[in-house]
Amino acid sequence: MIDRVRALVTPDGAIQPGARLGPPRPSQEIKDEAFLAACRAKQTAIAAYLLDAGAGIGVRGSQGMTGLHEAVWRCDHATTRMLIDRGAPLEAKNAYGGTVLDFVVWVLRHQPGKGRDWCGLVDMLVAAGADLEAAGGRDAIEAALHQVT
């Protein structure tokens, strides 16, 4: 899959000559959209490649979701770790006012996907400095985690 992305976007962020990516759009928009899709699809290597090529780490897609929101929604530890290591904004709010950690609490309450390591994901976000209070506090987080364990 990464080979297909490389066939469309060069390492320096230019769109490959002759690449067909739908209607003409600015290359930044294309890279940003592809980055969000990679985060959504658990494609860590592709997301990292697109960041290296100039995609914006704080770009927002539908419903104001950043790449980090998309990764945590799927309990994707690898992409979440890569984004944290590259400085993804932990406190960016989606269109509903949810920070990344707050969004995890929402997902746990509404779309948990049992069998996933949600505790490890929450621990990763907290260790990275996510604001517990913005997510309702430690008790709210633990109650949401308890629902899926």
C-alpha positions in Angstrom: 0.0 0.0 0.0 2.8 2.5 0.8 4.2 1.9 -2.7 0.9 3.2 -4.1 1.2 6.3 -2.0 4.8 6.9 -3.1 3.6 6.6 -6.7 1.3 9.6 -6.1 3.3 11.7 -3.6 7.0 12.3 -3.7 9.0 12.3 -0.4 9.3 16.1 -0.7 5.5 16.4 -0.8 5.0 17.1 -4.5 2.3 15.3 -6.4 3.8 12.9 -8.9 3.4 14.1 -12.5 0.5 12.4 -14.1 -1.0 11.3 -10.8 -4.7 11.0 -11.0 -6.3 12.0 -7.7 -9.8 13.2 -8.7 -10.6 16.8 -9.6 -7.8 19.3 -9.5 -7.1 20.5 -5.9 -4.2 22.0 -4.1 -1.5 19.4 -3.3 -1.6 20.4 0.4 -5.3 19.5 0.6 -4.7 16.2 -1.1 -1.8 15.3 1.3 -3.9 16.4 4.4 -6.9 14.4 3.3 -4.7 11.3 2.5 -3.0 11.7 6.0 -6.4 11.6 7.8 -7.5 8.6 5.7 -4.2 6.8 6.7 -4.8 7.5 10.4 -8.4 6.3 10.0 -7.2 3.1 8.3 -4.5 2.2 10.8 -1.8 2.8 8.1 1.0 4.1 10.4 3.7 4.0 7.8 1.6 5.9 5.2 0.6 8.5 7.8 4.2 9.0 8.7 5.3 9.2 5.1 2.6 11.9 4.4 3.7 13.9 7.4 7.3 13.8 6.1 5.9 14.9 2.8 4.3 18.0 4.4 0.8 16.9 5.5 -0.3 18.9 8.5 -0.3 17.0 11.8 -3.1 19.2 13.2 -5.3 19.1 10.1 -9.0 18.5 10.7 -11.4 16.4 8.7 -15.0 15.8 9.0 -16.5 16.6 12.4 -13.3 18.4 13.3 -11.3 15.2 13.8 -7.6 15.3 13.8 -5.4 12.3 12.8 -5.0 11.6 16.5 -8.8 11.6 17.0 -9.0 9.1 14.1 -6.3 6.8 15.5 -7.7 6.7 19.0 -11.2 6.0 17.6 -9.9 2.7 16.3 -7.7 2.1 19.4 -4.7 2.1 17.0 -1.7 2.1 19.4 1.0 2.3 16.6 -0.5 5.3 14.8 -1.3 7.0 18.1 2.3 6.5 19.4 3.7 7.9 16.1 1.5 10.9 16.2 2.3 11.7 19.9 6.0 11.3 19.2 5.7 13.8 16.3 3.8 16.3 18.5 0.2 15.8 17.5 -2.0 18.2 19.5 -3.5 16.3 22.5 -6.0 19.0 23.4 -7.4 19.8 19.9 -11.1 19.7 20.1 -13.4 18.0 17.6 -16.6 19.6 16.4 -18.3 18.4 19.5 -15.8 19.9 21.9 -14.0 16.7 22.7 -10.3 16.6 23.2 -8.5 13.4 22.2 -8.8 11.8 25.6 -12.4 13.0 26.0 -13.2 11.5 22.7 -11.8 8.1 23.9 -14.2 8.3 26.8 -17.1 9.0 24.4 -16.0 6.0 22.2 -15.8 3.7 25.2 -19.4 4.7 26.2 -20.9 4.4 22.7 -18.7 2.3 20.4 -16.2 0.4 22.6 -15.0 -2.5 20.4 -14.4 -5.0 23.2 -11.2 -6.9 23.2 -9.1 -3.9 22.4 -6.4 -2.5 24.7 -8.2 0.7 25.7 -6.4 0.9 29.1 -3.1 0.9 27.3 -4.3 3.6 24.9 -5.6 5.8 27.8 -2.3 5.2 29.6 -0.3 6.3 26.5 -2.4 9.5 26.2 -2.1 10.4 29.9 1.7 9.7 29.9 1.9 12.1 26.9 0.3 14.8 29.0 -3.4 14.6 28.0 -5.6 16.7 30.3 -7.6 14.4 32.6 -10.0 17.1 33.6 -10.8 17.9 30.0 -12.0 14.3 29.8 -14.2 14.5 32.8 -11.6 13.5 35.4 -10.0 10.2 36.4 -13.3 8.8 37.8 -15.1 9.3 34.5 -12.2 7.7 32.5 -12.1 4.7 34.9 -15.9 4.3 34.7 -15.8 4.3 30.9 -12.9 1.8 30.9 -14.8 -0.4 33.3 -17.6 -0.7 30.8 -15.4 -2.6 28.4 -13.4 -4.8 30.8 
